[in-house]
Amino acid sequence: MRTFLSLTAALFLSILCGLNGYAGVRDTNHQINEISVVGERFRNFNTGHFYTTIDTLAVKMQPSANLSELLSQLSLLQVNTYGAGSSGISARGTGDKRTPVIWNGFNIQSIVSAGCDVAQLPGYFFEDMKVQMGGSSALFGSGAAGGMLFLNNKLPFNLKPHFEINTSTGSFGTFASGAKATFGNSFYSGSLKAFYQTADNDFPYKATYVATSGNKLIDTTQTNARAKTYGIMLNNIFRINESQQIKLNGWYNDNDKNIAPTLSDVAKKKTTDANQHDKFATGSVEWSYQSNKFSLWARSGLFYNSLDYQKPSASTSSFSKATWSVNEVEGTVALGDVKLNAGLNETMEFCKANSFTGSKERYRSAIFTSVTHNIPQIQLKYSLSGRGEIINGNTIPLTYSTGIEKLFFNSLAIKGNIAKNYRVPTFNDLYYKSATQYGNPDLKPETGMNYEAGAEYSKTLGSTSFSLGMNGFYSDMKDWMNWVQLENKDYTVQNIDKAKIKGIESYASAGYSVGKFNIRLNGMFTRMDAKDSRTGKFLSNVPKNKTVSSINLKYKQSVLMYQHTWVGQRYSNTTNTQSVGAYSIGNLTFSQSVFVGGTINFGLYNMWNKNYMVIQNYSMPGRNFRLGFTLLY
């Protein structure tokens, strides 16, 4: 561990010193804005994709909501929720392992399992949240095959001191509290955020347990589901001069939850006393230099993640501790209407778990480059990107992407993208070992092609604005890693599956304003056909259809929003012999400013009191409410 930290620090300092020497050669004076590497790649080189921005108003109206709740309501991502307190995201049916979560340019997926539990992440921690549909491994590395969730912290300079505190209480023993402070001047900008949330999750439910011996109705109350989460985040930006700045970010998250019983556990009257304690900590630093024609970045992040699972009744104990560092340098050169980007990435990963034989480590080196050409005379932009990676001396096949966008009449945009993507095995895929299950150190990386094309139209006519878009996509994934049963009844991981996923995505939005009254309608729809081409069966837990819609009404300081989600039926096993029923959920939220600096927030969730499951055997809560208060200084 000490050697690891020393290597990380030495690498970053050497990069920083070398670039700082170059930065001393001043170009034309340039007022530096708040910039980031992920913003540069997303804005200038990630061409031709379909993406949405999470509505900041909806986040402000639900300050205690986690990302699982917000993404379910406001995006086309499928949020796979395992009862209360645990959720993963899936873009275009690819699963959470192929849908990275990118925080300020760093992938925060676990290197052990490749998952990221979005139920543990509070929405108000992030000033900007975007969802991209479609892969971009050439730009963002391993796992970026189905789509990505970008979480960014934005801090402009010359911030006035601002303090915010919110607290809420609700059904099933829910209590949440959070605080946020921002401050700064022309040379420094900073923010400090903290939150605490606890819930008993003792909701009543009625559900059907599907078993080989027949269906059984279960009418009971959820037990052993109490959860407690807290965290703190610190963001800082220091302006060195007109061309240089340094960012320092820190984040700690702690989640302690009991594992609620499945319907199978309840039906078989099994003892339910399992508990899981997750810890996540990270610190990052980024130096940047920007002139009119040339930009440089050097950045380094250190990450720690631990998991401790205990089930006393079964004498089961499982723990893992993972540490990894990401060190990166890249530069962009502007040559008229053409921009060139190139960089190097060094990632070191270390993991220890009681399911592994000894400690494991992995060293990854990558080189990436992009070019984009923006032709304003004909309103055309296209880009080309490539990435090569070496893992422990083994070369990963080159990945690439190319995209194009063309604007007609300043209103109609036609775009498309072709990308080759990949995912490397996790430590669990490679090294997990139990009495009947074991990983496979000879696994190959997954690879696949993604094709998409679409059109978007937007127009403003006086007080009315509207936009709509549609996108078609097709993905062909090979060497998909999955657990398979061997002849001796043991299980292992093999590059056995192939996935073919095709579908459409569409959205429509319209708004009207008059005086102090504003109304906005939003809707998104996706339809997918996702199959394992080896077996011809549909992929499990992938709905064919999903629709999200909302209506927002605002008058003076009052805001009312109704949001509705409909998710179609989906198969719950690989043989397609069992399925989970479609569900339709409505949520009503209201926000009212009661005096200067004070706001009351109220939310009524699953207001039609539907009995439903997102994942087979995990019941979801019925009608519930949350009442909160936000105070601003």
Secondary structure, DSSP 4 states (H G I P E B T S, - for coil): -HHHHHHHHHHHHHHHHHHHHHHTS--S-----S--HHHHHHHHT-TT-EEEE--HHHHHH-TT-BHHHHHHHHSSSEEEE-SSS-EEEESTT--GGGS-EEETTEE-S-TTT----GGGSBGGG-SEEEEEES--HHHH-TTTTSEEEEEE----SSPPPEEEEEEEEETTTEEEEEEEEEEE-SSEEEEEEEEEEEE----EEEEEEEETTEEEEEEEE--S--EEEEEEEEEEEEE-SSSEEEEEEEEEEEEEEE-PPPHHHHHTT-----EEEEEEEEEEEEEEEE-SSEEEEEEEEEEEEEEEEEEGGGTEEEEEEEEEEEEEEEEEEEETTEEEEEEEEEEEEEEEETTSSS-EEEEEEEEEEEEEEEETTTTEEEEEEEEEEEETTEEEEEEEEEEEEEEETTTEEEEEEEEEEEEPPPHHHHH-B-SSEE--TTPPPEEEEEEEEEEEEEEEETTEEEEEEEEEEEEEEEEEEEEEE-TTS-EEEEEEEEEEEEEEEEEEEEEEEETTEEEEEEEEEEEEEEEETTTTEEPTT--SEEEEEEEEEEETTEEEEEEEEEE--EESSTTS--EE--EEEEEEEEEEEEETTEEEEEEEESTT----BSSTT-B---SEEEEEEEEE-
